């Protein structure tokens, strides 16, 4: 079973499109009607949907760290700094994570791209 992603609103549309073309299950914040909401609400929603959050926004690192310290469950955050990874690399690495990962692999963790 492959993993699914919840894409933060700051993620380039080409990453979402590229993943979908490769058969990866992706839902964006915009499609879910949460554009402009705060980071805590977005991570709560990703948790409710059991989707791993992909972001390029540094603020989510703070939110994930707070949840780790408070021992609050979340299904994982993957972070790729816009200046450190290309769109193609994001697509490649996220596809790999989605297709070989298993439920629970990223629980309560933050992973950084590139792999």
QUISULMO-V311287 format. One record per pair of residues at least 24 apart in sequence whose C-alpha atoms are under 6 Angstrom apart, sorted by sequence separation. I is the first residue (numbers start at 1). GAP is how many residues later the second one is. D is the distance in whole Angstrom. If there is no record, write none. Layout:
I GAP D
I GAP D
This chain:
52 24 5
53 24 5
54 24 5
55 24 5
56 24 5
52 25 6
54 25 6
56 25 5
47 27 5
47 28 6
76 30 5
76 31 5
75 32 4
76 32 5
78 32 6
80 32 6
75 33 6
76 33 5
77 33 5
78 33 5
79 33 5
80 33 5
74 34 5
76 34 6
78 34 6
73 35 6
6 45 6
5 46 5
6 46 6
7 46 6
4 47 5
5 47 5
6 47 5
7 47 5
8 47 5
5 48 6
15 72 6
19 72 6
15 76 6
3 95 4
2 96 5
2 97 5
